[in-house]
Amino acid sequence: MELVKAALAEALRLLRLQASPTSLQDSGMPAPTRDSPAAPPGLPPTCTLSLVSRGTQTETEVEMEPSPGPPGLSNGPPDPQGGSEEPSGTQSEGGGSSSSGTGSPGGTGSPGILRLVHPPQRSDTARRNSSSSSSPSERPRQKLSRKAASSANLLLRSGSTESRCGKDPLSSPGGPGSRRSNYNLEGISVKMFLRGRPITMYIPSGIRSLEELPSGPPPETLSLDWVYGYRGRDSRSNLFVLRSGEVVYFIACVVVLYRPGGGPGGPGGGGQRHYRGHTDCVRCLAVHPDGVRVASGQTAGVDKDGKPLQPVVHVWDSETLLKLQEIGLGAFERGVGALAFSVADQGAFLCVVDDSNEHMLSVWDCSRGTKLAEIKSTNDSVLAVGFSPRDSSCIVTSGKSHVHFWNWSGGAGVPGNGALTRKQGVFGKYKKPKFIPCFVFLPDGDILTGDSEGNILTWGRSVSDCKTPGRGGAKETYGIVAQAHAHEGSIFALCLRRDGTVLSGGGRDRRLVQWGPGLVALQETEIPEHFGAVRAIAEGLGSELLVGTTKNALLRGDLAQGFSPVIQGHTDELWGLCTHPFQNRFLTCGHDRQLCLWDGEGHALAWSIDLKETGLCADFHPSGAAVAVGLNTGRWLVLDTETREIVSDFTDGNEQLSVVRYSPDGLYLAIGSHDNMIYIYSVSSDGAKSSRFGRCVGHSSFITHLDWSKDGNFIMSNSGDYEILYWDVAGGCKLLRNRYESRDREWATYTCVLGFHVYGVWPDGSDGTDINSLCRSHNERVVAVADDFCKVHLFQYPCARAKAPSLVYGGHGSHVTSVRFTHDDSHLISLGGKDASIFQWRVLGAGGAGPALVTPSRTPSLSPASSLDV
């Protein structure tokens, strides 16, 4: 059957080549010649027709001659209310005239060439209309030709990137012969598919060929300048002070080294460096006894293709930020929960507890990276681990309802020869707590534990008798020798100071207490409520203390003078981000209901207020005097940025708001909602007062992104079902049905993720949700993209070539929800989703100095292990 079809198609091709001049003459149209050009109705009279045989299909090729007039079509295709498909109607796409002459989007056509495809049904109709003058003997031959054409169409796939109905001819319900796909015109549009849905984008008239557009990654690069936030909400073992005086902690995939007293900028003159070798969120830290080397453990995750990323421990140098050893790749499950270096032998060994069901405890040789011993510890959560500073063969773990004392025989350092035996701590007459989150070793060998009952227990070695419950069968075990009630609620942290005193940090009461010998309280202070409870304590230089809190703040101070914040952050998923119109400030909001204004130069929180509801989007008025914030209930607020007072409070619908955007002149405010509408408000000059102007109704799904034109009269919007619609706001919030007429419109901002100028940012096989946010720089040179795979991308602008290369930057531990450039394009701000992190990237020019962080990549890739940003 395939051979018959091929033979019929070849016969048809030969018949058409012989009959085409005759058919044209019979229908009253002169045959096209080089001396007497002719064009079908609806095409410019300057077009030259030539017949091109391509496989089994004959196309009419129309060559456009340059015209001195302005580019553009005099009568573009009409556009319906829907935006993803091409409009239907009687006017075909070939009915306009063009002098811009763009090339094929796929790169197969020459600039200035439009390819016109006649569908078989239309061709058959023309032959039937002209067959009355033909002889009866020719009719069987024409009927055979029609059958051959029908068979050939089964094997055809149009090479055009544009159809009348906006669908691929093979998937279009109307087929290639329907009235909605009368002509396919190359050179005026490009088409991409998301989840099988075609999205058509018209090429601006000033672009003659897609080959003229820039290719390759941008000359600009990003360097991580500052990380806002600290992971204290749900992690432990997360705050230490190095020998250099730097404070080391982590958030997302980044380990931050913060200098409280050195370097320009920041609260107290602080600066940051960053270790960025991890591929997923860091869960715990341990500092080597030399105060230089650091071990950091990460959780398991998945990469862009859904393949699992195995948890691992990195041992690295805090001075050079170079990775020295990678320990346990493939040996841990789910993640690394706790770490500890040995002390008695200068940190020769590392103890690791993973997050598997059995919470496997293992001991590793730090220099060789080999495993010396491993054992199942318990099915209950393990929250802390540590070596005795007097004897490396003694290891202690604590967690849910247990304290375990482990004896390790090193096996002469031979991998796998070591043995671990467990002795269970006996509570005896004391109430057994639900959790024991922390412990500390005293100089005399005793151990202090802090528990969920607010008690500090002193554990000493004692001889067990046969009635003592426990495991191990040894004659010597640990028992409780003293108890002190220290806090109301759980004790989250214990810290041994250089003078021998002990600090304890409470959860519910937020108290920080210093204890002397015999657990006598010497001094205490209370952490302010808005910072949360004490999560971790570290001793700094002199009498200085560093305190990490459960609301992701890092405090600096002492017991006498109190504490002030040096690092602050959000505590829940982030979505809303906007940058100030003329200052290096930006505003964020999210699921923690906090609205925060950040000083990008001082790297500090300027102010924050409680919204009482989840904030999802925000935008500054061009005057900078007001900011609009959209909430998840359909309510939106306008706040005075100086007084922080709410000056306007409106509600539109009862669904969440996804975008708010002021027009560039500040006269309008557009609000995109999940009820599929865009609400337009007139705004006073200072942004304080607003009144309803109209609604943009026409989207068939929720609004995701929108942008204003530079003249402030038009809006481009995207929706959840991948529509691109244009609106005439000044003309009464009217839908512009002819989207072709908006191809040359200039946009004040470009945050829409769908559009001709940015369609190259989409990766192959995307499901339409892979890109969360997009932002064009103010100088219109680069585009930053936030994706669902924890990466920030940097593309050249316009990015209108498929599979465009980009620079890829890692560090976030969750989907990146938003990116925005500062007013002068000196920095880029990116938000992590569930990791609640805020990254401030410095934008380096083509000739700017700075570390080479990345290499061009089309898919998310790992960033180098470190960046030195001072």
Secondary structure, DSSP 8 states (H G I E B T S, - for coil): -HHHHHHHHHHHHHHHHHHHHHHHHHTT-----SSS----TTS-TT-EEEEEEETTEEEEEEE----SS-SS-SS-----S-SSS---SS--GGGS--SS----TTS-S-TTEEEE---HHHHHHHHHHHGGGS-GGGHHHHHHHHHHHHHHHTT-----S--TTSS-TTT-TT-TTSGGGS---TTSEEEEEETTEEEEEE--TT-S-GGGS--S--S-EEEEEEEE----SS--S-EEE-TTS-EEEEETTEEEEEESSSSSSSTTS-EEEEE---SS-EEEEEE-TTSSEEEEEEB-EE-TTS-EE---EEEEETTT--EEEEE-TTT-SSBEEEEEE-STTSS-EEEEEE-STT-EEEEEETTTTEEEEEEE--SS-EEEEEE-SS-TTEEEEEEBTEEEEEEEE-GGG-TT--EEEEEE-B-TTS---SB--EEEE-TTS-EEEE-TTSEEEEEEEEE--TTS--SS--SEEEEEEEEEE--SS-EEEEEE-TTS-EEEEESSS-EEEEEETTTEEEEEEE--GGG-SEEEEEE-STT-EEEEETTS-EEEEETTTEEEEEE---SS-EEEEEE-SSSSEEEEEETT-EEEEEETTTTEEEEEEE-SS-EEEEEE-TTSSEEEEEETTSEEEEEETTT--EEEEEE-SSS-EEEEEE-TTSSEEEEEETTSEEEEEEE-TTS--EEEEEEEE--SS-EEEEEEBTTSSEEEEEETT--EEEEETTTTSEE-S-GGGGTT--BS----SSSGGGGGGS-TT--S-SEEEEEE-TTSSEEEEEETTS-EEEEESS--STT--EEEE---SS-EEEEEE-TTSSEEEEEESTT--EEEEEEE-TT--------EESS-----SEE---
